[in-house]
Amino acid sequence: PGSEPALSLDEAAEIMAESHTGVVKANTNRVKELTNELVESQEVFLEKIAAENRSFAPMNGKDHQRIRLVFNRVPSYQKKAQDLSKRMKVLSQRVFKMKIKARELLQQKAAEEKLQQQQQET
């Protein structure tokens, strides 16, 4: 059983170094692949962000001025809308009262007609 020659210390170190190098090299290649995927993903992401930023064209001074004018007019329009709303409520109340009065007048007229008809029959 002891017929195989024993390895020298240098030979054993060389075998261990080659084995270790193989494992480290495989892991290093995997890390390199993952790093490349990450860089590619980041480049795609950055391109998308740049395209999105380009879609927001800067506004010129006239656009800013028009937007400012519109926002300055909002309180005025809001007040006008509130005034219209109040007027509509008043009109709605008037129409409601007029309907009630019209119904009362129709009932009164119908009662008078019925009374006249009864008087004519007698």
Backbone hydrogen bonds in HBPLUS format (Angstrom, degrees):
<---DONOR---> <-ACCEPTOR-->    atom                        ^
c    i                          cat <-CA-CA->   ^        H-A-AA   ^      H-
h    n   atom  resd res      DA  || num        DHA   H-A  angle D-A-AA Bond
n    s   type  num  typ     dist DA aas  dist angle  dist       angle   num
A0012-ALA N   A0008-SER O   3.00 MM   4  6.24 165.1  2.02 156.0 159.8     1
A0013-ALA N   A0009-LEU O   2.99 MM   4  6.12 156.1  2.05 144.8 151.5     2
A0014-GLU N   A0010-ASP O   2.93 MM   4  6.13 152.4  2.01 144.4 152.1     3
A0015-ILE N   A0011-GLU O   2.99 MM   4  6.27 159.6  2.03 152.1 156.5     4
A0016-MET N   A0012-ALA O   2.99 MM   4  6.19 163.7  2.01 148.9 153.6     5
A0017-ALA N   A0013-ALA O   2.86 MM   4  5.99 152.8  1.93 144.6 152.7     6
A0018-GLU N   A0014-GLU O   2.96 MM   4  6.17 159.7  2.00 149.3 154.1     7
A0019-SER N   A0015-ILE O   3.00 MM   4  6.19 161.7  2.03 150.0 154.9     8
A0020-HIS N   A0016-MET O   2.89 MM   4  6.03 164.8  1.91 149.8 154.4     9
A0021-THR N   A0017-ALA O   2.80 MM   4  5.89 154.7  1.87 146.5 154.2    10
A0022-GLY N   A0018-GLU O   3.04 MM   4  6.23 152.1  2.12 144.6 150.9    11
A0023-VAL N   A0019-SER O   3.25 MM   4  6.59 158.6  2.30 148.6 153.1    12
A0024-VAL N   A0020-HIS O   2.94 MM   4  6.15 169.6  1.95 155.7 158.9    13
A0025-LYS N   A0021-THR O   2.79 MM   4  5.80 157.6  1.84 147.1 154.1    14
A0026-ALA N   A0022-GLY O   3.07 MM   4  6.20 158.0  2.12 143.2 148.3    15
A0027-ASN N   A0023-VAL O   3.09 MM   4  6.36 165.6  2.11 150.9 154.6    16
A0028-THR N   A0024-VAL O   2.76 MM   4  5.92 154.3  1.83 149.1 157.5    17
A0029-ASN N   A0025-LYS O   2.87 MM   4  6.06 154.1  1.94 147.8 154.1    18
A0030-ARG N   A0026-ALA O   3.07 MM   4  6.36 154.8  2.14 145.8 152.3    19
A0031-VAL N   A0027-ASN O   2.95 MM   4  6.21 159.0  1.99 150.1 155.7    20
A0032-LYS N   A0028-THR O   2.91 MM   4  6.11 152.6  1.99 144.4 152.4    21
A0033-GLU N   A0029-ASN O   2.94 MM   4  6.23 155.5  2.00 148.3 154.0    22
A0034-LEU N   A0030-ARG O   2.96 MM   4  6.23 166.9  1.98 153.4 156.5    23
A0035-THR N   A0031-VAL O   2.87 MM   4  6.01 153.4  1.94 146.4 154.2    24
A0036-ASN N   A0032-LYS O   2.94 MM   4  6.18 156.4  2.00 147.5 153.7    25
A0037-GLU N   A0033-GLU O   2.97 MM   4  6.30 156.5  2.03 150.6 156.8    26
A0038-LEU N   A0034-LEU O   2.92 MM   4  6.15 156.2  1.98 145.6 152.4    27
A0039-VAL N   A0035-THR O   2.90 MM   4  6.16 159.9  1.94 152.1 157.2    28
A0040-GLU N   A0036-ASN O   2.94 MM   4  6.15 161.4  1.98 149.8 154.8    29
A0041-SER N   A0037-GLU O   2.91 MM   4  6.11 161.2  1.94 149.9 155.1    30
A0042-GLN N   A0038-LEU O   2.88 MM   4  6.10 157.6  1.93 149.6 156.1    31
A0043-GLU N   A0039-VAL O   2.90 MM   4  6.13 152.3  1.98 146.9 154.6    32
A0044-VAL N   A0040-GLU O   2.98 MM   4  6.28 159.1  2.03 151.5 156.5    33
A0045-PHE N   A0041-SER O   2.91 MM   4  6.10 162.2  1.94 148.8 154.2    34
A0046-LEU N   A0042-GLN O   2.80 MM   4  5.99 161.6  1.84 150.5 155.4    35
A0047-GLU N   A0043-GLU O   2.90 MM   4  6.10 151.1  1.99 144.6 152.7    36
A0048-LYS N   A0044-VAL O   2.95 MM   4  6.25 156.4  2.01 150.0 156.1    37
A0049-ILE N   A0045-PHE O   2.95 MM   4  6.26 158.1  1.99 150.9 157.1    38
A0050-ALA N   A0046-LEU O   2.90 MM   4  6.08 160.0  1.94 146.3 152.0    39
A0051-ALA N   A0047-GLU O   2.89 MM   4  6.13 158.1  1.94 149.1 155.0    40
A0052-GLU N   A0048-LYS O   2.89 MM   4  6.10 155.8  1.95 147.0 154.0    41
A0053-ASN N   A0049-ILE O   2.84 MM   4  6.09 156.1  1.89 150.6 157.4    42
A0054-ARG N   A0050-ALA O   2.91 MM   4  6.16 148.2  2.01 144.8 153.6    43
A0055-SER N   A0051-ALA O   3.10 MM   4  6.36 135.6  2.30 139.1 150.3    44
A0055-SER N   A0052-GLU O   3.14 MM   3  5.17 129.7  2.41  94.0 107.3    45
A0056-PHE N   A0053-ASN O   3.18 MM   3  5.43 147.5  2.29 102.6 111.6    46
A0064-HIS N   A0060-ASN O   3.24 MM   4  6.62 162.2  2.28 153.1 158.0    47
A0065-GLN N   A0061-GLY O   2.95 MM   4  6.17 157.3  2.00 148.5 155.0    48
A0066-ARG N   A0062-LYS O   2.87 MM   4  6.14 159.4  1.91 152.6 157.8    49
A0067-ILE N   A0063-ASP O   2.93 MM   4  6.11 164.0  1.95 153.4 157.7    50
A0068-ARG N   A0064-HIS O   2.93 MM   4  6.09 159.5  1.97 147.9 153.9    51
A0069-LEU N   A0065-GLN O   2.92 MM   4  6.16 156.0  1.98 147.6 154.0    52
A0070-VAL N   A0066-ARG O   2.99 MM   4  6.24 159.0  2.03 149.9 155.1    53
A0071-PHE N   A0067-ILE O   3.00 MM   4  6.27 166.9  2.02 154.7 157.7    54
A0072-ASN N   A0068-ARG O   2.86 MM   4  6.05 143.1  1.99 144.4 155.5    55
A0073-ARG N   A0069-LEU O   3.03 MM   4  6.25 136.9  2.23 142.6 153.2    56
A0073-ARG N   A0070-VAL O   3.11 MM   3  5.19 130.8  2.36  97.2 110.2    57
A0076-SER N   A0073-ARG O   3.04 MM   3  5.32 115.7  2.47 106.2 121.7    58
A0077-TYR N   A0073-ARG O   3.00 MM   4  6.32 163.5  2.02 160.9 166.0    59
A0078-GLN N   A0074-VAL O   2.80 MM   4  5.96 154.1  1.87 156.2 164.4    60
A0079-LYS N   A0075-PRO O   2.95 MM   4  6.16 155.1  2.01 147.5 153.1    61
A0080-LYS N   A0076-SER O   2.98 MM   4  6.28 158.4  2.03 149.1 155.3    62
A0081-ALA N   A0077-TYR O   2.88 MM   4  6.09 156.4  1.93 146.6 153.0    63
A0082-GLN N   A0078-GLN O   2.94 MM   4  6.21 154.0  2.00 146.0 153.1    64
A0083-ASP N   A0079-LYS O   2.87 MM   4  6.14 159.8  1.91 151.7 157.2    65
A0084-LEU N   A0080-LYS O   2.88 MM   4  6.13 161.2  1.91 150.6 155.9    66
A0085-SER N   A0081-ALA O   2.90 MM   4  6.08 153.0  1.98 143.5 151.4    67
A0086-LYS N   A0082-GLN O   2.95 MM   4  6.27 155.5  2.01 149.3 155.3    68
A0087-ARG N   A0083-ASP O   2.93 MM   4  6.22 162.9  1.96 152.5 157.2    69
A0088-MET N   A0084-LEU O   2.82 MM   4  6.04 156.5  1.87 150.8 157.3    70
A0089-LYS N   A0085-SER O   3.01 MM   4  6.28 152.2  2.08 145.8 152.9    71
A0090-VAL N   A0086-LYS O   2.99 MM   4  6.32 159.7  2.04 152.0 157.2    72
A0091-LEU N   A0087-ARG O   2.85 MM   4  6.13 165.0  1.87 153.4 157.5    73
A0092-SER N   A0088-MET O   2.79 MM   4  5.92 155.4  1.85 145.0 152.5    74
A0093-GLN N   A0089-LYS O   2.91 MM   4  6.16 155.3  1.97 148.3 154.4    75
A0094-ARG N   A0090-VAL O   2.92 MM   4  6.22 156.1  1.98 149.3 156.4    76
A0095-VAL N   A0091-LEU O   2.83 MM   4  6.08 163.0  1.85 154.6 158.9    77
A0096-PHE N   A0092-SER O   2.95 MM   4  6.14 158.6  1.99 145.7 151.8    78
A0097-LYS N   A0093-GLN O   2.93 MM   4  6.20 161.3  1.96 149.8 154.4    79
A0098-MET N   A0094-ARG O   2.83 MM   4  6.08 154.4  1.90 150.1 157.9    80
A0099-LYS N   A0095-VAL O   2.88 MM   4  6.13 151.7  1.96 150.0 157.4    81
A0100-ILE N   A0096-PHE O   3.05 MM   4  6.37 158.3  2.09 148.2 153.9    82
A0101-LYS N   A0097-LYS O   2.91 MM   4  6.17 162.5  1.94 149.2 154.2    83
A0102-ALA N   A0098-MET O   2.76 MM   4  5.92 157.2  1.81 147.4 154.2    84
A0103-ARG N   A0099-LYS O   2.87 MM   4  6.06 157.6  1.92 149.2 154.9    85
A0104-GLU N   A0100-ILE O   2.92 MM   4  6.21 159.1  1.97 150.1 156.0    86
A0105-LEU N   A0101-LYS O   2.85 MM   4  6.11 158.2  1.90 150.1 156.3    87
A0106-LEU N   A0102-ALA O   2.86 MM   4  6.09 156.5  1.91 148.8 155.3    88
A0107-GLN N   A0103-ARG O   2.88 MM   4  6.13 157.1  1.93 148.7 155.2    89
A0108-GLN N   A0104-GLU O   2.83 MM   4  6.05 154.3  1.90 146.9 154.7    90
A0109-LYS N   A0105-LEU O   2.77 MM   4  5.97 158.3  1.81 148.2 154.5    91
A0110-ALA N   A0106-LEU O   2.83 MM   4  5.99 160.6  1.87 146.5 152.2    92
A0111-ALA N   A0107-GLN O   2.90 MM   4  6.08 153.6  1.97 143.3 150.6    93
A0112-GLU N   A0108-GLN O   2.87 MM   4  6.13 156.8  1.92 148.6 155.1    94
A0113-GLU N   A0109-LYS O   2.82 MM   4  6.07 160.7  1.86 153.3 158.6    95
A0114-LYS N   A0110-ALA O   2.92 MM   4  6.06 154.1  1.99 143.5 150.9    96
A0115-LEU N   A0111-ALA O   2.89 MM   4  6.11 152.8  1.96 144.2 152.0    97
A0116-GLN N   A0112-GLU O   2.83 MM   4  6.11 158.3  1.88 150.9 156.6    98
A0117-GLN N   A0113-GLU O   2.87 MM   4  6.04 158.1  1.92 146.3 152.7    99
A0118-GLN N   A0114-LYS O   2.94 MM   4  6.16 153.4  2.01 143.8 151.1   100
A0119-GLN N   A0115-LEU O   2.91 MM   4  6.17 151.0  2.00 145.1 153.6   101
A0120-GLN N   A0116-GLN O   2.87 MM   4  6.10 152.2  1.95 149.4 156.8   102
A0121-GLU N   A0117-GLN O   3.04 MM   4  6.21 143.1  2.18 140.6 150.2   103
A0122-THR N   A0118-GLN O   3.23 MM   4  6.44 131.3  2.48 135.5 146.7   104
A0122-THR N   A0119-GLN O   3.28 MM   3  5.27 136.0  2.49  92.5 104.1   105
